[in-house]
């Protein structure tokens, strides 16, 4: 796994799967994504070099912490926090799971990092007050993050949005959240990140379904894989941790979405600067 990066007990990169999709509103199955993503990062397929020829073997040693499984969202939050507290010296790669896990992971990470922002790649802004009566729905994490003071709205940038509601856009405006739509990306809008350090969250439905068919809530009109990779390569931030969510192996075709996830992971690992 992980492009041939060596495994080590003395790791600076931790991989944690979160097998949770009970907060999903449409297609469930993302709980099975962690293993699919692990398989898609195999060194049998990929070498350890990024597009800019950074050798990830020289940058990272990783430890796979396995998967979390639970029967309730509060249990997920508790387990994530416990694991992050024990292994707080490195960068985490969280493998979802639906997008509700980002509230749990960011909440845990925020205990160990200050003065950082959130870059949120998604077709949907995920700012409902609640969805189907669930305040921890995968349609709500950004609202929970802001309302509970984990990250201020002015330190959140959302990229690829194309399925918002008026209520959510009003919440974004009231709280200073920057929204960059997929249309603006298509028109080559320049992305400026107003903070030095960031948590990155990648909902695979930020990509057009042609490039990521295996997702829970597909939304046409999205980014190409090439566009997303170029955005990642040009992010002038240090990465404190990141997640890959909403990949649904049951709807993936020939592993297309999983391989796109692998590409994202490789380029993000090449991006990080030392803290």
ZAFI-680222 format. One record per residue (C-alpha): z, y, x; residue in three letters. Coordinates in steps of 0.5 Angstrom, whole numbers. Example, Ala and Ser with C-alpha at 12.3 -4.5 7.8 and 13.67 -1.06 7.14 Angstrom:
residues 2
      w      v      u  res
     16     -9     25  ala
     14     -2     27  ser
end
This chain:
residues 275
      w      v      u  res
      0      0      0  unk
      0      7      2  unk
     -7      7      6  unk
     -3      3     12  unk
      3      8     13  unk
      8      4     16  unk
     14      2     12  unk
     21      4     15  unk
     28      4     13  unk
     28     11     17  unk
     23     14     12  unk
     21     21     10  unk
     17     19      4  unk
     20     15     -2  unk
     16     12     -7  unk
     19     11    -14  unk
     16      8    -20  unk
     19     10    -27  unk
     16      5    -32  unk
     17      9    -38  unk
     12     11    -44  unk
     17     11    -50  unk
     16     19    -51  unk
      8     18    -51  unk
      5     20    -58  unk
     -1     17    -58  unk
     -3     11    -53  unk
      2      7    -50  unk
      2      3    -43  unk
      3      8    -38  unk
     10      4    -36  unk
      5     -1    -33  unk
      2      5    -28  unk
      6      4    -22  unk
      4     -2    -20  unk
     -4      0    -21  unk
     -3      6    -17  unk
      1      2    -11  unk
     -5     -3    -11  unk
    -10      3    -11  unk
     -7      6     -5  unk
     -9     -1     -1  unk
    -10      0      6  unk
    -15     -6      5  unk
    -19     -1      1  unk
    -17      6      4  unk
    -16      8     12  unk
    -10     13     13  unk
    -14     19     14  unk
    -15     25      9  unk
    -21     29      8  unk
    -19     34     14  unk
    -18     28     18  unk
    -10     29     18  unk
     -8     22     20  unk
     -2     20     15  unk
      1     15     19  unk
      3     20     24  unk
      6     24     19  unk
     10     19     15  unk
     14     13     14  unk
     15     11      7  unk
     20      6      3  unk
     19      4     -3  unk
     25      4     -8  unk
     22      0    -13  unk
     22      1    -21  unk
     26      4    -26  unk
     26      1    -33  unk
     31      3    -38  unk
     32      3    -46  unk
     33     11    -47  unk
     31     17    -44  unk
     38     19    -42  unk
     38     13    -38  unk
     32     15    -34  unk
     35     21    -33  unk
     41     18    -30  unk
     38     13    -26  unk
     33     18    -23  unk
     39     23    -21  unk
     43     17    -18  unk
     37     15    -13  unk
     35     22    -11  unk
     42     23     -9  unk
     42     17     -5  unk
     35     19     -1  unk
     35     26     -1  unk
     33     28      6  unk
     25     26      4  unk
     19     27      0  unk
     19     23     -7  unk
     13     21    -10  unk
     14     19    -17  unk
     10     14    -20  unk
     10     15    -28  unk
     10     13    -34  unk
      9     19    -39  unk
      9     26    -37  unk
     17     26    -40  unk
     19     23    -33  unk
     18     30    -30  unk
     24     33    -33  unk
     28     28    -30  unk
     25     28    -23  unk
     25     36    -23  unk
     32     36    -25  unk
     34     31    -20  unk
     30     34    -14  unk
     33     41    -16  unk
     40     39    -14  unk
     37     39     -7  unk
     32     45     -6  unk
     32     52     -8  unk
     27     57     -9  unk
     21     53    -11  unk
     16     53    -16  unk
     12     48    -21  unk
      5     47    -20  unk
      3     43    -27  unk
     -4     40    -27  unk
     -5     38    -34  unk
    -10     38    -40  unk
     -4     40    -44  unk
      1     45    -43  unk
      7     41    -46  unk
     11     47    -49  unk
     13     44    -56  unk
     20     45    -58  unk
     20     38    -60  unk
     14     33    -62  unk
     15     28    -68  unk
     23     30    -67  unk
     23     28    -60  unk
     26     34    -55  unk
     24     29    -49  unk
     17     28    -52  unk
     12     28    -46  unk
      9     34    -50  unk
     16     38    -49  unk
     18     37    -41  unk
     15     44    -39  unk
     19     48    -45  unk
     26     44    -43  unk
     25     46    -35  unk
     24     53    -37  unk
     30     53    -43  unk
     35     49    -38  unk
     34     54    -32  unk
     31     48    -28  unk
     25     53    -26  unk
     24     60    -28  unk
     17     61    -32  unk
     15     66    -27  unk
     15     60    -22  unk
     11     56    -26  unk
      3     55    -25  unk
     -1     51    -30  unk
     -8     48    -28  unk
    -13     45    -32  unk
    -10     47    -39  unk
    -15     46    -45  unk
    -11     43    -51  unk
     -6     49    -52  unk
     -3     51    -59  unk
     -2     59    -61  unk
      6     57    -61  unk
      5     54    -54  unk
      1     60    -51  unk
      6     65    -54  unk
     12     61    -50  unk
      8     62    -44  unk
      7     69    -44  unk
     14     71    -46  unk
     17     67    -40  unk
     11     69    -35  unk
      8     62    -34  unk
      1     63    -31  unk
     -4     59    -35  unk
    -11     57    -31  unk
    -15     54    -36  unk
    -21     48    -34  unk
    -26     54    -37  unk
    -23     58    -31  unk
    -24     53    -26  unk
    -31     52    -28  unk
    -32     59    -27  unk
    -29     59    -20  unk
    -23     63    -22  unk
    -19     64    -15  unk
    -12     61    -16  unk
     -6     64    -12  unk
      0     61    -12  unk
      6     66    -12  unk
     11     62     -8  unk
     12     58     -2  unk
     15     51     -4  unk
     13     47    -10  unk
     14     41    -14  unk
      7     38    -16  unk
      6     34    -22  unk
     -1     31    -24  unk
     -2     29    -31  unk
     -9     25    -30  unk
    -12     27    -36  unk
    -13     34    -32  unk
    -19     30    -30  unk
    -25     30    -35  unk
    -25     23    -39  unk
    -31     21    -35  unk
    -27     21    -28  unk
    -20     19    -31  unk
    -22     14    -37  unk
    -15     11    -37  unk
    -10     16    -40  unk
     -6     16    -46  unk
     -9     23    -49  unk
    -16     24    -46  unk
    -19     31    -47  unk
    -26     32    -46  unk
    -28     38    -42  unk
    -24     37    -36  unk
    -24     38    -28  unk
    -28     33    -24  unk
    -25     29    -19  unk
    -28     34    -13  unk
    -26     40    -17  unk
    -19     37    -17  unk
    -19     35     -9  unk
    -21     42     -7  unk
    -16     45    -11  unk
    -11     41     -8  unk
    -14     42     -1  unk
    -13     50     -2  unk
     -6     50     -4  unk
     -2     54      1  unk
      5     51     -1  unk
     10     46      2  unk
     11     40     -2  unk
     18     38     -4  unk
     16     32     -8  unk
     10     30    -13  unk
      9     26    -19  unk
      3     22    -22  unk
      4     21    -29  unk
      0     19    -36  unk
     -5     14    -32  unk
     -6      8    -37  unk
     -8      2    -34  unk
    -10     -1    -41  unk
    -15      4    -42  unk
    -18      4    -35  unk
    -25      2    -33  unk
    -26     -2    -27  unk
    -20      2    -24  unk
    -23      9    -24  unk
    -17     13    -26  unk
    -12      9    -21  unk
    -17     10    -15  unk
    -17     18    -17  unk
    -10     18    -17  unk
    -10     15    -10  unk
    -15     20     -8  unk
    -10     25    -10  unk
     -4     22     -7  unk
     -8     22      0  unk
    -10     29      0  unk
     -3     31     -2  unk
      1     28      3  unk
     -4     31      8  unk
     -2     38      5  unk
      5     38      6  unk
      8     42     12  unk
     15     42     15  unk
     21     45     12  unk
end
